[in-house]
């Protein structure tokens, strides 16, 4: 459920929701979001070309 929320917040470019989720659940910052896509939150933000989210995810410890 948390991974789905992360996926949706990145896809919708909802930085406030993303920040809220990562502040509560930082252990998910490098997790695979879905079994279909094999994307981490950082990769998903890169695909959506969202620099603000990319910087935020790296700030939470996302591995490039």
C-alpha positions as CSV (number, residue, x, y, z in Angstrom):
1,X,0.0,0.0,0.0
2,X,2.8,2.5,0.8
3,X,4.6,1.6,-2.4
4,X,1.4,2.3,-4.4
5,X,1.1,5.7,-2.7
6,X,4.7,6.4,-3.6
7,X,4.1,5.4,-7.2
8,X,1.0,7.5,-7.5
9,X,2.5,10.6,-5.8
10,X,5.5,10.5,-8.2
11,X,3.4,9.9,-11.3
12,X,1.1,12.8,-10.3
13,X,4.1,15.0,-9.4
14,X,2.5,15.5,-6.0
15,X,5.7,16.6,-4.1
16,X,3.8,17.3,-0.9
17,X,2.4,13.8,-0.7
18,X,5.8,12.3,-1.7
19,X,7.5,14.2,1.1
20,X,4.9,13.2,3.6
21,X,5.2,9.5,2.7
22,X,9.0,9.5,2.7
23,X,9.2,11.3,6.0
24,X,6.9,8.6,7.6
25,X,8.4,5.6,5.7
26,X,12.0,6.4,4.8
27,X,12.7,2.6,4.5
28,X,10.8,2.6,1.2
29,X,13.1,5.2,-0.5
30,X,15.0,2.5,-2.4
31,X,12.3,-0.1,-2.7
32,X,11.0,-1.5,-6.0
33,X,7.6,0.1,-6.5
34,X,5.8,-2.5,-8.5
35,X,6.8,-6.0,-9.7
36,X,5.8,-5.0,-13.3
37,X,8.0,-1.9,-13.6
38,X,11.0,-2.8,-11.4
39,X,11.3,0.9,-10.7
40,X,12.6,2.6,-7.6
41,X,11.1,5.9,-6.6
42,X,14.2,7.7,-7.9
43,X,13.9,6.0,-11.3
44,X,10.2,6.8,-11.5
45,X,10.9,10.5,-10.8
46,X,13.5,10.4,-13.5
47,X,11.1,8.9,-16.0
48,X,8.6,11.7,-15.2
49,X,11.4,14.3,-15.5
50,X,10.6,15.8,-12.1
51,X,13.8,17.4,-10.8
52,X,12.2,18.5,-7.5
53,X,11.1,15.0,-6.6
54,X,14.5,13.6,-7.8
55,X,16.3,16.0,-5.4
56,X,13.9,15.1,-2.6
57,X,14.3,11.4,-3.0
58,X,18.1,11.7,-3.1
59,X,17.8,13.8,0.1
60,X,16.0,10.9,1.8
61,X,18.8,8.6,0.8
62,X,17.7,7.4,-2.6
63,X,20.5,5.7,-4.5
64,X,21.2,7.0,-8.0
